Amino acid sequence: MRILFMGTPDFAVASLRRLVEDGHEICGVFTQPDKPKNRGHKLAFSPVKEYALSQGLTVYQPVKLRDGTALELIRSLAPELTVVAAYGRILPEDILAAPKLGSINVHSSLLPKYRGAAPINWAVLNGDAVTGVTIMYMAKELDAGDIISAAETPIDPDEDALTLTNRLAELGAETLSRTVQALNDGTAGRTRQDESAVTFAPMLSRELSPMDFTRPARSLHDQVRGLQPWPCAVTELSGATVKVYRTAVGGAVKAAPVKAAPGTIVRADKTGIEIACGDGLTLRILELQPQNGKRMAVASYLAGHPVQVTV
């Protein structure tokens, strides 16, 4: 099939790679414009652009999508289908309708749950046990199109959002492969989303970062897992602000809940920094990053940053 692909981050690379491996004709790849990176502000290619160029595919990086130029380009490319995976741009209806078979999207949740920009993170933040991917027709309203196919996967209780993103990228690619074949064969289904079951996954912000130890330990553990790789959970240890990357609920198994005020550091050694939480259990910090420092295990942190145990 002749396909126009649109995507930008690592998540999208798996889908583009699978389309190439399946032998489809990729008539073009749309990705976001190159952006300055790091202190030198050198322009960096998106992961999708890097992969596309490695395969000899033609890359387009339109700045505007509503002035008619992009639509004219797409019509000249004459795709039978447009596949979108985390492109990061809102597409006008005329662009969505340009291909003969329309435009489909690889969305990283089980729609209608978690429409929006950060479905993977919110599934982890909310402590969900299951998530998945949905392949849907694209519509004017964000993530509201009819569902063609879906696949689900369990979320490990200690899995962070970055690891889950990598797994869902592969699951999305596999599901996309089957879906494109079904579209080509004329056997693809089409199911409207249940509007009564819609939930949203808004963009993340640093406002979500501060850890409140009056909350249950499991909820804080989910916060740490869900805010990776950005903006990360943040707390203070003996007056020093740190990003928290890995935790464990309850630390060592205890016969009874710890009786200490929420936020109290009850233990600090090479096995972790253990802090009392609002449900009477503890959260053990295992990996963290000090300001202007690197990510490290607690043992390394304690070697240069004494932490006062208050019980």
C-alpha positions as CSV (number, residue, x, y, z in Angstrom):
1,M,0.0,0.0,0.0
2,R,1.1,3.6,-0.7
3,I,1.4,5.3,2.7
4,L,2.2,8.7,4.0
5,F,3.6,8.5,7.5
6,M,3.5,11.3,10.1
7,G,5.3,11.0,13.4
8,T,8.0,12.6,15.5
9,P,9.4,10.9,18.7
10,D,10.9,7.4,19.5
11,F,7.4,6.0,20.0
12,A,6.6,6.6,16.3
13,V,9.7,5.0,15.0
14,A,8.5,1.4,15.7
15,S,5.4,2.0,13.6
16,L,7.3,3.4,10.7
17,R,9.9,0.6,10.8
18,R,7.1,-2.0,10.8
19,L,5.5,-0.4,7.7
20,V,8.8,-0.5,5.9
21,E,9.5,-4.1,7.0
22,D,6.0,-5.1,5.7
23,G,6.9,-3.8,2.3
24,H,4.6,-0.9,2.0
25,E,5.5,2.0,-0.2
26,I,6.2,5.0,2.0
27,C,5.6,8.0,-0.3
28,G,6.7,10.5,2.3
29,V,7.4,11.1,6.0
30,F,6.1,14.2,7.8
31,T,7.8,15.1,11.1
32,Q,8.2,18.2,13.2
33,P,10.8,20.8,12.3
34,D,14.3,20.4,13.7
35,K,14.7,21.9,17.2
36,P,17.6,23.4,19.2
37,K,19.0,20.9,21.7
38,N,21.2,21.2,24.8
39,R,23.3,24.2,25.6
40,G,24.8,24.6,22.2
41,H,21.3,25.0,20.7
42,K,22.4,22.9,17.7
43,L,19.5,21.8,15.6
44,A,18.6,18.1,16.2
45,F,16.6,15.7,14.0
46,S,13.6,14.0,15.4
47,P,14.0,10.2,15.9
48,V,11.5,9.7,13.1
49,K,13.6,11.9,10.7
50,E,16.8,10.0,11.7
51,Y,15.2,6.6,10.9
52,A,13.5,7.8,7.7
53,L,16.7,9.2,6.3
54,S,18.5,6.0,7.2
55,Q,16.0,4.1,5.0
56,G,16.3,6.6,2.1
57,L,12.8,7.9,2.7
58,T,11.8,11.5,1.7
59,V,11.2,13.7,4.8
60,Y,9.0,16.8,4.9
61,Q,8.9,19.2,7.9
62,P,6.1,21.7,7.2
63,V,5.9,24.6,9.5
64,K,2.3,25.4,8.6
65,L,-0.5,22.9,7.9
66,R,-3.5,25.2,7.2
67,D,-2.3,27.5,4.4
68,G,-3.0,24.9,1.7
69,T,0.7,24.2,1.0
70,A,0.8,21.0,3.0
71,L,-2.5,19.8,1.5
72,E,-1.2,20.4,-2.1
73,L,2.0,18.5,-1.2
74,I,-0.1,15.5,0.1
75,R,-2.3,15.4,-2.9
76,S,0.8,15.4,-5.1
77,L,2.2,12.4,-3.1
78,A,-1.1,10.6,-3.7
79,P,-1.1,8.3,-0.7
80,E,-3.8,5.7,-0.3
81,L,-3.6,6.0,3.5
82,T,-2.0,8.4,6.0
83,V,-0.7,6.8,9.2
84,V,-0.1,9.1,12.2
85,A,1.8,8.2,15.4
86,A,2.6,10.9,17.9
87,Y,3.1,13.6,15.2
88,G,2.5,16.3,17.7
89,R,0.4,18.5,15.4
90,I,-3.4,19.0,15.0
91,L,-4.2,18.0,11.4
92,P,-6.9,19.9,9.5
93,E,-9.9,18.0,8.2
94,D,-9.0,18.4,4.5
95,I,-5.6,16.8,5.2
96,L,-7.2,13.9,7.1
97,A,-9.6,13.3,4.2
98,A,-7.0,13.6,1.4
99,P,-6.1,9.8,1.1
100,K,-8.5,7.4,-0.5
101,L,-8.7,5.3,2.7
102,G,-8.5,8.3,5.1
103,S,-6.1,8.8,8.0
104,I,-5.5,6.5,10.9
105,N,-3.8,7.1,14.2
106,V,-1.7,4.8,16.6
107,H,-2.9,6.0,20.0
108,S,-1.3,4.7,23.2
109,S,-4.4,3.9,25.3
110,L,-7.5,1.8,25.1
111,L,-9.9,4.5,23.8
112,P,-12.2,6.1,24.8
113,K,-10.0,6.1,28.0
114,Y,-7.2,8.7,28.0
115,R,-7.8,10.9,25.0
116,G,-5.1,13.5,24.8
117,A,-1.4,14.2,24.9
118,A,-0.1,12.0,27.8
119,P,-2.1,8.7,28.0
120,I,0.8,6.5,29.0
121,N,1.8,8.7,31.9
122,W,-1.7,9.1,33.2
123,A,-2.3,5.4,33.1
124,V,0.7,4.9,35.3
125,L,-0.1,7.9,37.5
126,N,-3.5,6.5,38.2
127,G,-2.1,3.1,39.1
128,D,-3.9,1.3,36.2
129,A,-3.3,-2.4,35.9
130,V,-4.0,-2.6,32.2
131,T,-3.5,-0.3,29.2
132,G,-3.0,-0.8,25.5
133,V,-3.0,0.8,22.0
134,T,-5.9,1.7,19.7
135,I,-5.8,2.2,15.9
136,M,-8.5,4.6,15.0
137,Y,-9.7,6.7,12.1
138,M,-8.8,10.3,12.7
139,A,-11.6,12.9,13.1
140,K,-11.9,16.6,13.7
141,E,-12.2,16.1,17.5
142,L,-9.0,15.0,19.1
143,D,-8.7,11.2,19.5
144,A,-12.5,10.8,19.0
145,G,-12.5,8.8,15.7
146,D,-14.0,5.4,15.1
147,I,-12.0,2.5,16.4
148,I,-10.6,-0.1,13.9
149,S,-8.6,-2.3,16.3
150,A,-7.0,-2.4,19.8
151,A,-4.7,-4.5,21.8
152,E,-4.1,-4.5,25.6
153,T,-1.2,-5.3,27.9
154,P,-0.8,-5.4,31.7
155,I,1.2,-2.7,33.5
156,D,3.7,-4.1,36.0
157,P,3.2,-2.4,39.4
158,D,6.9,-1.3,39.3
159,E,7.0,-0.3,35.6
160,D,7.7,3.3,34.8
161,A,6.1,5.4,32.0
162,L,9.3,5.3,29.9
163,T,9.6,1.5,29.9
164,L,5.9,1.2,29.2
165,T,6.2,3.7,26.3
166,N,8.8,1.4,24.7
167,R,6.6,-1.6,25.1
168,L,3.5,0.2,23.7
169,A,5.5,1.4,20.7
170,E,6.2,-2.2,19.7
171,L,2.6,-3.3,20.5
172,G,1.3,-0.4,18.4
173,A,3.5,-1.3,15.5
174,E,2.3,-4.9,15.6
175,T,-1.4,-3.8,15.8
176,L,-0.9,-1.3,13.0
177,S,0.6,-4.0,10.8
178,R,-2.5,-6.2,11.2
179,T,-4.8,-3.2,10.8
180,V,-3.2,-1.9,7.5
181,Q,-3.5,-5.4,6.1
182,A,-7.2,-5.5,7.0
183,L,-7.8,-2.1,5.4
184,N,-6.0,-3.4,2.3
185,D,-8.2,-6.5,2.3
186,G,-11.4,-4.6,3.0
187,T,-12.0,-6.6,6.2
188,A,-11.3,-3.8,8.8
189,G,-14.0,-3.2,11.3
190,R,-15.2,0.2,12.5
191,T,-16.7,0.9,15.9
192,R,-17.8,4.2,17.4
193,Q,-16.3,5.3,20.7
194,D,-18.6,5.2,23.8
195,E,-18.8,8.9,24.6
196,S,-20.0,8.1,28.1
197,A,-16.7,6.4,28.9
198,V,-14.4,9.1,27.7
199,T,-11.6,10.3,30.0
200,F,-8.7,12.6,29.2
201,A,-4.9,12.7,29.6
202,P,-3.8,16.3,29.5
203,M,-0.2,17.4,29.0
204,L,2.1,17.0,32.0
205,S,3.6,20.0,33.9
206,R,6.0,20.6,36.7
207,E,3.0,21.3,38.9
208,L,2.6,17.6,39.2
209,S,6.1,17.0,40.5
210,P,6.1,17.9,44.2
211,M,5.6,14.8,46.4
212,D,3.0,15.0,49.2
213,F,3.8,12.4,51.8
214,T,0.4,12.7,53.4
215,R,-0.8,10.6,50.4
216,P,-0.6,6.8,50.4
217,A,2.7,5.1,49.6
218,R,1.4,3.4,46.5
219,S,0.0,6.7,45.1
220,L,3.5,8.3,45.6
221,H,5.1,5.3,43.9
222,D,2.8,5.7,41.0
223,Q,3.7,9.4,40.8
224,V,7.4,8.6,40.6
225,R,6.7,6.0,37.9
226,G,4.3,8.1,35.9
227,L,6.3,11.4,35.7
228,Q,9.2,9.8,33.8
229,P,11.1,10.9,31.8
230,W,9.7,14.4,32.4
231,P,8.9,16.3,34.6
232,C,9.9,13.7,37.3
233,A,8.7,13.6,40.9
234,V,10.5,16.0,43.3
235,T,11.0,16.1,47.0
236,E,13.4,17.6,49.7
237,L,15.8,15.5,51.7
238,S,17.3,17.4,54.7
239,G,16.8,20.7,52.8
240,A,18.1,19.5,49.4
241,T,15.8,19.3,46.4
242,V,16.0,16.1,44.4
243,K,14.3,14.4,41.5
244,V,13.1,10.9,42.4
245,Y,13.4,8.2,39.7
246,R,12.8,4.8,41.4
247,T,11.0,3.8,44.6
248,A,9.6,0.8,46.3
249,V,6.5,0.7,48.5
250,G,7.0,-0.3,52.1
251,G,10.7,-0.9,51.9
252,A,11.5,-4.1,53.7
253,V,8.4,-6.1,54.7
254,K,7.1,-5.0,58.1
255,A,4.8,-6.8,60.5
256,A,3.0,-3.5,61.3
257,P,2.7,-0.1,59.7
258,V,5.4,2.5,60.7
259,K,4.0,4.9,63.3
260,A,5.6,8.1,62.2
261,A,4.3,11.4,60.9
262,P,4.0,11.6,57.1
263,G,7.2,12.9,55.6
264,T,9.4,11.6,58.4
265,I,12.6,10.0,57.3
266,V,12.7,6.7,59.2
267,R,15.7,5.1,57.6
268,A,18.6,6.1,55.3
269,D,21.3,3.6,54.3
270,K,22.7,2.1,51.1
271,T,19.4,0.1,50.6
272,G,17.3,3.2,50.4
273,I,15.9,6.3,52.0
274,E,12.6,5.3,53.7
275,I,10.0,8.0,54.3
276,A,6.7,7.6,56.2
277,C,3.5,8.2,54.2
278,G,-0.1,9.1,55.0
279,D,-1.3,5.5,55.1
280,G,1.2,4.5,57.7
281,L,3.4,2.7,55.2
282,T,6.7,3.9,53.9
283,L,8.1,4.8,50.5
284,R,11.7,3.8,49.9
285,I,13.7,6.0,47.5
286,L,16.1,3.9,45.5
287,E,17.4,6.2,42.8
288,L,17.5,10.0,42.6
289,Q,19.1,13.1,41.1
290,P,20.4,16.1,43.1
291,Q,20.2,19.6,41.6
292,N,23.0,20.1,39.1
293,G,23.9,16.4,39.5
294,K,23.5,13.1,37.8
295,R,21.0,10.3,38.4
296,M,22.4,7.9,41.0
297,A,21.6,5.1,43.4
298,V,20.9,6.1,47.0
299,A,24.2,4.7,48.2
300,S,26.1,7.1,46.0
301,Y,23.9,10.0,47.0
302,L,24.4,9.4,50.8
303,A,28.2,9.3,50.3
304,G,28.1,13.0,49.6
305,H,24.8,14.2,51.0
306,P,24.1,13.2,54.6
307,V,20.4,12.7,55.3
308,Q,19.1,13.1,58.9
309,V,16.9,10.3,60.2
310,T,14.3,11.8,62.4
311,V,13.0,8.8,64.4
